[in-house]
């Protein structure tokens, strides 16, 4: 992640060696502020209220929440309680469950006094592994951009993305944005169409912030404009992230992803899902079995912004007295996905199901 020319991570271990500091993404892009997490309850709140977001960041924040809980009380009962609290915070992204399972599996055989140290070591390794995965995803996705650039040397490669699957959601280049950043670093002209991504506007607020920090040319569009741009031939490829991919290849991502995939399929635009294998849920056969998180209606009825004087405000945009629904994710069927860009390579669905690339 780049902020004002300085490379950092959105979660760092504090100098005390046990609490963590996270970039509060609720306040971006209006202000860059960090929040400390020094208790299990704060970790759960940070995940639930989306101080942090993005499947890899949710996973590591949950892992450190479990570490902090074990530091306070390393008993089996405390481990079970902390696990239950954290697993309920965000039900759709599979990475959170995977990280909590990994920590619990690592520490259960150990004597209580050794558990916290082992948990912290495991959480730290997760951060570094995610950074390596993101860079590898970028390397495996880069040839897709290079091929388009060779075919269309007359203009920048036009990429459409939805939500934020960038460095703010991970520990390096992001997932969907990783090939974009590597292409930009390689001097390949790119331009990104950034979906605003209602209702929380992660595209307009977070992806646009990231791309501006990296100096990547981009344009924010209303969510409903993407189909028209594809019809016009103004989009060469779509890259999106994902919160879970089921065994049959269905991709569960921020609501609105399915509609972009439909438009891409109709217009003949390649549609790629970028994912670390920690997002692959081989235990669930299809997307219809995945719980879809229902978030507060306030995220639909209200919106955050700044006034002409720079004051941050939250205002209501929906008619008073009207109800609102807020399903946070949708399911993109595997038939609409051109391929999966992973740290292990560019895969097709038959490869995901074939066993060779199944998680160990």
DRENTIVEX-11291 format. One line per 10 residues: their letters; for each residue x, y, z of N, C-alpha, C. Coordinates in steps of 0.1 Angstrom, whole numbers, plus 5000, padded with zeros to 4 digits. Example, Ala and Ser with C-alpha at 12.3 -4.5 7.8 and 13.67 -1.06 7.14 Angstrom:
residues 2
AS = 5132 4943 5078 5123 4955 5078 5132 4967 5078 | 5128 4978 5071 5137 4989 5071 5129 5000 5079
***
This chain:
residues 360
XXXXXXXXXX = 5008 4988 5000 5000 5000 5000 5009 5012 5000 | 5005 5022 4992 5013 5034 4991 5005 5046 4996 | 5010 5053 5006 5004 5065 5011 5014 5077 5011 | 5011 5087 5003 5020 5099 5002 5035 5094 4999 | 5036 5085 4990 5049 5080 4985 5056 5070 4995 | 5050 5066 5006 5056 5057 5015 5048 5044 5015 | 5056 5033 5013 5050 5020 5013 5047 5015 5027 | 5035 5010 5030 5032 5005 5043 5022 4994 5041 | 5017 4989 5052 5007 4979 5053 4995 4984 5060 | 4983 4979 5057 4971 4985 5064 4969 4979 5078
XXXXXXXXXX = 4978 4970 5082 4978 4964 5096 4992 4962 5100 | 4996 4968 5111 5010 4966 5116 5010 4963 5131 | 5019 4955 5135 5021 4952 5150 5027 4964 5157 | 5021 4968 5168 5026 4979 5175 5039 4976 5182 | 5046 4986 5187 5059 4985 5194 5058 4976 5206 | 5046 4975 5212 5045 4967 5224 5046 4952 5221 | 5045 4948 5208 5047 4935 5204 5034 4926 5205 | 5023 4932 5209 5011 4923 5210 4998 4930 5204 | 4997 4943 5206 4985 4950 5200 4988 4954 5186 | 4978 4956 5178 4980 4960 5164 4973 4973 5161
XXXXXXXXXX = 4978 4979 5150 4973 4992 5145 4968 4990 5131 | 4955 4994 5128 4949 4993 5115 4946 5006 5109 | 4947 5007 5096 4942 5019 5089 4927 5019 5089 | 4921 5029 5094 4906 5030 5095 4900 5033 5082 | 4895 5023 5074 4891 5026 5061 4878 5033 5060 | 4871 5034 5071 4858 5042 5071 4861 5056 5068 | 4872 5061 5071 4875 5076 5070 4882 5079 5057 | 4886 5069 5049 4892 5072 5036 4882 5076 5026 | 4885 5084 5016 4898 5091 5014 4899 5104 5021 | 4890 5108 5029 4889 5121 5035 4901 5124 5045
XXXXXXXXXX = 4904 5113 5052 4915 5114 5062 4922 5101 5064 | 4935 5101 5066 4943 5089 5069 4945 5088 5084 | 4937 5079 5090 4938 5077 5105 4939 5063 5108 | 4947 5060 5119 4950 5046 5124 4942 5044 5137 | 4938 5032 5139 4931 5028 5152 4939 5016 5158 | 4940 5016 5171 4946 5005 5178 4936 4994 5181 | 4940 4982 5180 4932 4970 5185 4940 4963 5196 | 4935 4964 5208 4942 4958 5219 4933 4949 5227 | 4921 4945 5222 4912 4935 5228 4905 4927 5218 | 4900 4916 5222 4892 4907 5214 4879 4915 5209
XXXXXXXXXX = 4873 4922 5218 4861 4930 5215 4863 4940 5204 | 4875 4947 5205 4878 4957 5195 4881 4951 5182 | 4887 4940 5182 4890 4933 5169 4877 4929 5162 | 4868 4924 5170 4855 4920 5164 4847 4932 5159 | 4848 4943 5167 4841 4956 5162 4848 4961 5149 | 4861 4960 5149 4868 4965 5137 4864 4958 5124 | 4862 4945 5126 4857 4936 5114 4843 4939 5111 | 4834 4939 5121 4820 4941 5119 4817 4955 5114 | 4823 4965 5119 4820 4979 5114 4828 4983 5102 | 4837 4974 5097 4844 4977 5085 4855 4988 5087
XXXXXXXXXX = 4861 4988 5099 4874 4996 5099 4883 4989 5090 | 4883 4976 5089 4891 4968 5080 4881 4961 5071 | 4885 4957 5059 4876 4950 5050 4885 4944 5039 | 4879 4935 5031 4886 4927 5022 4890 4914 5028 | 4888 4903 5021 4889 4890 5026 4902 4887 5033 | 4914 4890 5027 4927 4888 5034 4928 4896 5047 | 4924 4909 5047 4925 4917 5059 4916 4913 5070 | 4904 4908 5066 4895 4903 5076 4901 4891 5083 | 4907 4882 5075 4914 4870 5080 4925 4874 5090 | 4934 4883 5087 4945 4886 5096 4940 4893 5108
XXXXXXXXXX = 4931 4902 5106 4926 4910 5118 4919 4900 5128 | 4912 4890 5122 4906 4880 5131 4916 4872 5138 | 4927 4869 5130 4938 4861 5136 4944 4868 5148 | 4947 4881 5146 4953 4889 5157 4943 4890 5168 | 4930 4891 5165 4920 4891 5176 4921 4879 5185 | 4923 4868 5178 4925 4855 5186 4938 4855 5194 | 4948 4861 5188 4961 4862 5195 4960 4870 5208 | 4953 4881 5207 4951 4890 5218 4943 4883 5229 | 4933 4876 5225 4924 4868 5234 4933 4858 5241 | 4941 4851 5234 4950 4840 5240 4960 4846 5250
XXXXXXXXXX = 4965 4858 5247 4974 4865 5256 4967 4868 5269 | 4955 4872 5268 4947 4875 5281 4943 4862 5288 | 4940 4852 5281 4935 4839 5287 4938 4828 5277 | 4948 4819 5280 4951 4809 5270 4944 4796 5272 | 4933 4796 5279 4925 4784 5282 4917 4779 5270 | 4913 4767 5270 4905 4762 5259 4892 4769 5258 | 4886 4772 5270 4873 4779 5270 4874 4793 5264 | 4885 4800 5267 4887 4814 5262 4890 4813 5246 | 4897 4803 5242 4899 4801 5228 4886 4798 5221 | 4878 4790 5226 4865 4787 5220 4856 4800 5220
XXXXXXXXXX = 4856 4807 5230 4848 4819 5231 4852 4829 5221 | 4865 4832 5220 4871 4841 5211 4868 4837 5196 | 4869 4824 5193 4867 4819 5180 4852 4822 5176 | 4843 4819 5185 4829 4821 5183 4825 4835 5180 | 4831 4844 5188 4828 4859 5186 4833 4863 5173 | 4845 4859 5169 4851 4864 5157 4845 4858 5144 | 4841 4846 5145 4836 4839 5133 4822 4845 5129 | 4815 4851 5139 4802 4856 5136 4802 4870 5130 | 4814 4876 5130 4814 4890 5126 4811 4892 5111 | 4816 4884 5102 4814 4885 5088 4812 4871 5082
XXXXXXXXXX = 4800 4867 5079 4798 4853 5075 4802 4848 5061 | 4803 4858 5052 4805 4854 5038 4819 4851 5034 | 4829 4859 5038 4843 4857 5034 4848 4845 5041 | 4853 4835 5033 4858 4823 5038 4872 4824 5045 | 4879 4835 5040 4893 4836 5046 4893 4838 5061 | 4883 4845 5066 4883 4847 5081 4882 4834 5088 | 4873 4825 5084 4872 4812 5090 4885 4804 5089 | 4891 4805 5077 4903 4797 5075 4915 4802 5084 | 4916 4815 5086 4926 4820 5095 4924 4816 5109 | 4911 4817 5114 4908 4813 5127 4910 4798 5129
XXXXXXXXXX = 4907 4790 5120 4909 4776 5121 4924 4773 5121 | 4932 4780 5113 4946 4778 5114 4952 4781 5127 | 4948 4792 5133 4954 4795 5146 4949 4785 5157 | 4936 4782 5157 4931 4772 5167 4938 4759 5165 | 4940 4754 5153 4947 4741 5151 4961 4742 5155 | 4968 4753 5154 4982 4754 5158 4984 4754 5173 | 4974 4760 5180 4977 4762 5194 4971 4752 5203 | 4960 4745 5199 4953 4735 5207 4963 4724 5213 | 4972 4719 5206 4980 4709 5212 4991 4714 5222 | 4992 4727 5223 5003 4733 5231 4999 4735 5245
XXXXXXXXXX = 5008 4735 5254 5005 4740 5268 5000 4754 5268 | 4991 4758 5277 4986 4771 5277 4996 4782 5276 | 5007 4781 5283 5016 4792 5283 5024 4794 5270 | 5023 4785 5261 5030 4786 5248 5020 4790 5237 | 5007 4791 5240 4997 4793 5230 4998 4807 5223 | 4999 4817 5232 4999 4831 5226 5011 4833 5217 | 5022 4829 5221 5034 4831 5212 5033 4824 5199 | 5028 4812 5199 5026 4804 5187 5015 4811 5178 | 5005 4816 5184 4994 4823 5177 5000 4835 5170 | 5008 4843 5177 5013 4855 5171 5023 4852 5159
XXXXXXXXXX = 5030 4841 5161 5039 4837 5150 5031 4833 5138 | 5020 4826 5140 5012 4821 5129 5005 4833 5122 | 5001 4843 5130 4994 4855 5124 5004 4863 5115 | 5016 4865 5121 5027 4872 5113 5030 4865 5100 | 5031 4852 5100 5033 4844 5088 5022 4846 5078 | 5010 4847 5083 4999 4850 5074 5000 4863 5066 | 5005 4873 5073 5007 4886 5066 5017 4885 5055 | 5028 4878 5058 5039 4877 5048 5035 4868 5037 | 5027 4858 5040 5022 4849 5029 5013 4856 5020 | 5004 4864 5026 4995 4872 5017 5002 4881 5008
XXXXXXXXXX = 5013 4888 5013 5021 4897 5005 5027 4889 4993 | 5032 4877 4996 5038 4869 4985 5027 4865 4975 | 5015 4861 4980 5004 4857 4971 5000 4868 4962 | 4999 4880 4968 4995 4892 4960 5005 4894 4948 | 5017 4894 4952 5027 4896 4941 5027 4886 4930 | 5024 4873 4935 5023 4862 4925 5011 4864 4917 | 5000 4868 4923 4987 4870 4915 4990 4881 4904 | 4997 4891 4908 5001 4902 4899 5009 4896 4887 | 5019 4888 4890 5027 4882 4879 5019 4874 4870 | 5010 4866 4875 5002 4857 4867 4991 4864 4859
XXXXXXXXXX = 4987 4876 4864 4977 4884 4857 4983 4893 4847 | 4996 4897 4849 5002 4907 4840 5002 4903 4825 | 5004 4890 4822 5004 4887 4807 4991 4890 4801 | 4980 4890 4808 4967 4893 4802 4967 4907 4797 | 4972 4916 4806 4973 4930 4802 4983 4932 4791 | 4994 4926 4791 5005 4927 4781 4999 4923 4767 | 4991 4912 4767 4985 4907 4754 4976 4918 4748 | 4968 4924 4757 4959 4934 4752 4966 4946 4747 | 4977 4950 4754 4985 4961 4750 4991 4959 4736 | 4995 4946 4733 5001 4943 4720 4990 4944 4709
XXXXXXXXXX = 4978 4940 4713 4967 4940 4703 4963 4955 4700 | 4963 4963 4711 4958 4976 4710 4968 4987 4714 | 4979 4988 4706 4989 4997 4710 4985 5012 4708 | 4973 5014 4703 4969 5028 4700 4963 5035 4712 | 4961 5027 4723 4955 5033 4735 4959 5026 4748 | 4957 5032 4759 4959 5024 4772 4950 5012 4773 | 4954 5002 4780 4946 4990 4783 4935 4995 4792 | 4922 4993 4788 4911 4997 4795 4905 4986 4804 | 4906 4988 4817 4903 4978 4827 4891 4983 4836 | 4881 4974 4838 4870 4978 4847 4871 4969 4860
XXXXXXXXXX = 4870 4975 4871 4870 4968 4884 4858 4972 4893 | 4855 4963 4902 4843 4966 4911 4848 4964 4925 | 4843 4972 4934 4846 4972 4948 4861 4976 4950 | 4867 4971 4961 4881 4973 4963 4888 4960 4966 | 4895 4955 4957 4903 4943 4959 4918 4947 4958 | 4922 4958 4965 4935 4963 4963 4944 4962 4975 | 4954 4970 4976 4964 4969 4987 4957 4972 5000 | 4947 4980 5001 4940 4983 5013 4933 4970 5019 | 4930 4960 5011 4924 4948 5015 4934 4937 5017 | 4947 4939 5015 4956 4929 5015 4969 4934 5022
XXXXXXXXXX = 4980 4927 5019 4993 4931 5025 5004 4935 5014 | 4999 4936 5002 5009 4941 4991 5001 4948 4980 | 5000 4942 4968 4995 4948 4957 4980 4947 4956 | 4974 4939 4965 4960 4936 4963 4958 4923 4954 | 4946 4920 4951 4944 4908 4942 4940 4913 4928 | 4928 4919 4927 4924 4924 4913 4933 4935 4908 | 4938 4943 4917 4946 4954 4913 4961 4950 4911 | 4965 4939 4916 4979 4935 4915 4984 4935 4900 | 4977 4929 4890 4982 4930 4877 4983 4944 4871 | 4974 4952 4876 4973 4966 4872 4986 4974 4877
XXXXXXXXXX = 4989 4972 4890 5000 4979 4895 5013 4974 4889 | 5014 4961 4886 5027 4956 4880 5028 4961 4866 | 5017 4962 4859 5017 4967 4845 5021 4982 4845 | 5016 4990 4855 5019 5004 4856 5034 5005 4859 | 5039 4997 4868 5054 4997 4871 5062 4993 4859 | 5057 4985 4850 5064 4980 4839 5063 4990 4827 | 5056 5001 4829 5055 5011 4819 5044 5009 4809 | 5035 4999 4811 5024 4996 4802 5013 5006 4804 | 5009 5014 4795 4998 5024 4797 4985 5016 4800 | 4979 5020 4812 4966 5014 4816 4957 5025 4820
XXXXXXXXXX = 4944 5023 4819 4934 5032 4825 4923 5023 4831 | 4919 5027 4843 4910 5019 4851 4897 5026 4852 | 4886 5019 4848 4872 5023 4851 4869 5018 4865 | 4866 5027 4874 4864 5023 4888 4849 5024 4891 | 4842 5013 4893 4828 5013 4898 4828 5020 4911 | 4818 5029 4913 4816 5036 4926 4813 5025 4937 | 4806 5015 4934 4803 5003 4943 4794 5008 4954 | 4782 5012 4951 4772 5014 4962 4769 5000 4968 | 4765 5000 4981 4761 5012 4989 4773 5018 4997 | 4784 5012 4999 4794 5017 5007 4805 5025 4999
XXXXXXXXXX = 4804 5025 4986 4813 5032 4978 4828 5029 4979 | 4830 5016 4981 4845 5012 4982 4853 5015 4970 | 4846 5015 4958 4854 5019 4946 4857 5033 4946 | 4847 5042 4947 4849 5056 4946 4858 5061 4958 | 4857 5055 4969 4865 5060 4981 4878 5053 4982 | 4879 5040 4980 4891 5033 4983 4899 5029 4971 | 4893 5023 4961 4901 5020 4949 4906 5033 4942 | 4898 5043 4941 4902 5056 4935 4913 5062 4944 | 4912 5061 4957 4923 5066 4966 4936 5059 4963 | 4935 5045 4963 4947 5037 4960 4954 5041 4947
XXXXXXXXXX = 4946 5041 4936 4951 5043 4923 4957 5057 4922 | 4951 5067 4928 4957 5080 4928 4970 5080 4936 | 4972 5073 4946 4984 5072 4954 4995 5066 4945 | 4992 5056 4937 5001 5049 4928 5004 5057 4915 | 4995 5067 4913 4996 5074 4900 4991 5067 4888 | 4981 5058 4890 4975 5050 4879 4963 5058 4874 | 4963 5061 4861 4951 5068 4855 4938 5061 4857 | 4928 5068 4861 4915 5061 4864 4904 5071 4863 | 4892 5065 4862 4879 5073 4861 4869 5066 4869 | 4862 5073 4879 4852 5067 4887 4839 5068 4878
XXXXXXXXXX = 4831 5057 4878 4819 5057 4871 4807 5052 4880 | 4795 5057 4877 4784 5051 4884 4783 5036 4881 | 4778 5028 4891 4778 5014 4889 4770 5010 4876 | 4760 5017 4873 4752 5013 4861 4757 5017 4848 | 4769 5024 4848 4775 5028 4835 4784 5018 4829 | 4788 5008 4836 4797 4998 4831 4792 4991 4819 | 4780 4987 4819 4774 4980 4807 4775 4988 4794 | 4772 5001 4795 4773 5009 4784 4787 5010 4779 | 4796 5012 4788 4810 5013 4784 4815 5000 4776 | 4810 4989 4781 4814 4976 4774 4807 4976 4760
XXXXXXXXXX = 4795 4980 4759 4788 4980 4746 4796 4989 4736 | 4801 5000 4741 4809 5009 4733 4823 5004 4729 | 4827 4994 4736 4841 4989 4733 4851 4996 4741 | 4847 5003 4752 4856 5011 4760 4862 5003 4772 | 4859 4990 4773 4865 4982 4783 4871 4969 4776 | 4884 4967 4779 4891 4956 4773 4890 4943 4782 | 4889 4945 4795 4889 4934 4804 4884 4938 4818 | 4878 4929 4825 4873 4932 4839 4881 4923 4848 | 4886 4930 4859 4893 4923 4870 4885 4926 4883 | 4881 4915 4890 4874 4917 4903 4881 4908 4913
XXXXXXXXXX = 4879 4911 4926 4883 4902 4936 4872 4893 4940 | 4874 4886 4951 4863 4877 4956 4865 4874 4970 | 4854 4871 4977 4854 4867 4991 4853 4852 4993 | 4848 4845 4983 4848 4831 4984 4845 4825 4970 | 4852 4815 4966 4849 4807 4954 4846 4793 4958 | 4834 4788 4954 4830 4775 4958 4836 4764 4949 | 4833 4752 4952 4840 4741 4945 4837 4741 4930 | 4825 4745 4926 4821 4745 4912 4826 4758 4905 | 4833 4767 4912 4838 4779 4906 4829 4792 4907 | 4818 4791 4914 4809 4803 4916 4817 4812 4925
XXXXXXXXXX = 4816 4825 4922 4824 4836 4928 4814 4845 4936 | 4817 4845 4949 4809 4854 4958 4817 4866 4961 | 4811 4878 4957 4819 4890 4958 4809 4901 4961 | 4814 4913 4962 4806 4925 4965 4794 4926 4956 | 4782 4929 4962 4770 4929 4954 4772 4939 4942 | 4767 4935 4930 4769 4942 4918 4779 4935 4909 | 4787 4926 4914 4796 4919 4906 4789 4910 4895 | 4779 4904 4899 4771 4895 4890 4766 4903 4878 | 4761 4915 4880 4756 4923 4869 4767 4927 4860 | 4779 4930 4865 4790 4933 4856 4795 4921 4848
XXXXXXXXXX = 4794 4909 4854 4798 4897 4847 4788 4894 4836 | 4775 4896 4839 4765 4894 4828 4768 4904 4816 | 4770 4916 4819 4773 4926 4809 4786 4922 4801 | 4796 4918 4808 4808 4914 4802 4806 4902 4792 | 4798 4892 4797 4795 4880 4789 4788 4884 4776 | 4778 4893 4778 4770 4897 4766 4778 4905 4756 | 4788 4912 4761 4796 4921 4752 4809 4915 4748 | 4812 4902 4752 4824 4896 4748 4836 4901 4755 | 4835 4907 4767 4846 4912 4774 4851 4902 4784 | 4864 4898 4784 4869 4888 4794 4866 4893 4809
XXXXXXXXXX = 4862 4884 4817 4859 4887 4831 4867 4877 4840 | 4877 4883 4847 4886 4875 4855 4884 4878 4870 | 4884 4867 4878 4884 4867 4892 4898 4865 4898 | 4903 4875 4906 4916 4874 4912 4915 4869 4926 | 4922 4859 4930 4920 4853 4943 4932 4846 4948 | 4935 4847 4961 4945 4837 4967 4937 4825 4970 | 4944 4813 4971 4937 4801 4973 4931 4800 4987 | 4934 4809 4996 4927 4810 5009 4912 4814 5007 | 4908 4819 4995 4895 4822 4992 4887 4811 4985 | 4894 4800 4983 4887 4788 4977 4881 4779 4987
XXXXXXXXXX = 4868 4777 4986 4861 4769 4996 4857 4756 4990 | 4866 4747 4991 4863 4733 4985 4853 4725 4992 | 4849 4730 5004 4839 4722 5012 4825 4726 5008 | 4823 4737 5000 4809 4741 4996 4808 4739 4981 | 4798 4732 4977 4797 4728 4963 4793 4740 4953 | 4785 4749 4958 4780 4759 4948 4776 4772 4956 | 4776 4783 4949 4774 4796 4955 4761 4798 4962 | 4750 4790 4958 4737 4791 4965 4738 4786 4979 | 4748 4779 4983 4749 4774 4997 4756 4784 5006 | 4762 4795 5001 4770 4804 5009 4761 4814 5016
XXXXXXXXXX = 4762 4817 5029 4754 4827 5035 4758 4841 5030 | 4748 4849 5026 4750 4862 5021 4747 4872 5033 | 4757 4879 5036 4756 4889 5047 4746 4900 5044 | 4737 4902 5053 4728 4913 5053 4732 4924 5062 | 4736 4936 5057 4741 4946 5065 4731 4957 5068 | 4734 4966 5076 4725 4977 5081 4719 4984 5069 | 4706 4987 5070 4700 4996 5059 4705 5010 5059 | 4712 5014 5070 4718 5028 5070 4728 5029 5059 | 4735 5018 5055 4745 5020 5045 4739 5023 5031 | 4726 5020 5030 4718 5023 5017 4712 5037 5018
XXXXXXXXXX = 4706 5040 5030 4699 5052 5031 4707 5064 5034 | 4720 5062 5038 4729 5073 5041 4742 5072 5033 | 4748 5083 5031 4761 5084 5024 4770 5093 5030 | 4783 5090 5029 4794 5099 5035 4801 5107 5025 | 4804 5119 5028 4812 5128 5019 4817 5140 5026 | 4823 5149 5019 4828 5161 5024 4821 5173 5018 | 4820 5184 5026 4814 5196 5021 4824 5204 5013 | 4820 5215 5008 4829 5224 5001 4840 5229 5010 | 4837 5230 5023 4847 5235 5032 4856 5223 5038 | 4854 5211 5033 4862 5200 5038 4857 5193 5050
XXXXXXXXXX = 4845 5196 5054 4839 5190 5066 4833 5176 5062 | 4836 5166 5069 4831 5153 5066 4817 5151 5072 | 4807 5147 5064 4793 5146 5069 4787 5133 5063 | 4777 5128 5071 4769 5117 5067 4755 5122 5065 | 4749 5120 5053 4736 5126 5050 4727 5115 5045 | 4714 5116 5048 4704 5107 5043 4701 5110 5028 | 4700 5100 5020 4697 5102 5006 4684 5095 5001 | 4678 5087 5010 4666 5080 5007 4654 5086 5014 | 4642 5086 5008 4630 5091 5013 4628 5087 5027 | 4624 5097 5036 4621 5094 5050 4609 5084 5050
XXXXXXXXXX = 4609 5074 5058 4598 5065 5059 4599 5053 5050 | 4608 5053 5040 4610 5042 5031 4620 5032 5037 | 4617 5019 5035 4626 5008 5040 4637 5006 5030 | 4648 5000 5034 4659 4997 5025 4664 4983 5029 | 4669 4976 5019 4675 4963 5021 4690 4964 5016 | 4698 4956 5023 4713 4958 5020 4720 4944 5020 | 4717 4935 5010 4725 4923 5008 4739 4928 5004 | 4750 4923 5010 4763 4928 5008 4770 4921 4997 | 4766 4909 4993 4773 4901 4983 4763 4895 4973 | 4768 4891 4961 4760 4883 4952 4769 4872 4946
XXXXXXXXXX = 4763 4863 4939 4770 4851 4934 4771 4852 4918 | 4783 4852 4914 4786 4852 4899 4788 4837 4895 | 4779 4832 4887 4781 4818 4883 4794 4815 4876 | 4800 4804 4877 4813 4800 4871 4812 4802 4856 | 4801 4800 4850 4800 4800 4835 4803 4814 4830 | 4802 4825 4839 4805 4838 4835 4819 4843 4837 | 4827 4834 4843 4841 4837 4847 4851 4832 4836 | 4859 4841 4831 4869 4837 4820 4880 4829 4826 | 4884 4832 4839 4895 4825 4845 4897 4830 4859 | 4905 4823 4867 4908 4827 4881 4923 4830 4881
XXXXXXXXXX = 4927 4842 4885 4941 4846 4886 4945 4843 4901 | 4953 4833 4903 4957 4829 4916 4972 4830 4917 | 4977 4828 4930 4991 4827 4932 4998 4815 4926 | 4990 4805 4922 4995 4793 4915 4994 4793 4900 | 4988 4804 4895 4987 4805 4880 4973 4810 4876 | 4971 4811 4863 4958 4814 4858 4951 4801 4856 | 4940 4799 4862 4932 4787 4862 4919 4788 4855 | 4914 4776 4850 4901 4775 4846 4893 4766 4856 | 4880 4766 4854 4872 4759 4864 4875 4744 4865 | 4878 4738 4854 4881 4724 4854 4894 4721 4862
XXXXXXXXXX = 4903 4731 4862 4915 4729 4870 4912 4731 4885 | 4903 4740 4889 4899 4741 4903 4892 4728 4908 | 4885 4721 4899 4878 4709 4903 4886 4697 4901 | 4897 4698 4894 4905 4686 4890 4913 4680 4901 | 4916 4687 4912 4923 4682 4924 4938 4687 4924 | 4944 4690 4912 4958 4694 4912 4960 4706 4920 | 4950 4716 4918 4952 4729 4925 4943 4730 4938 | 4937 4719 4942 4929 4720 4954 4938 4723 4966 | 4933 4731 4976 4942 4734 4987 4945 4721 4995 | 4957 4721 5001 4962 4710 5008 4954 4707 5020
***
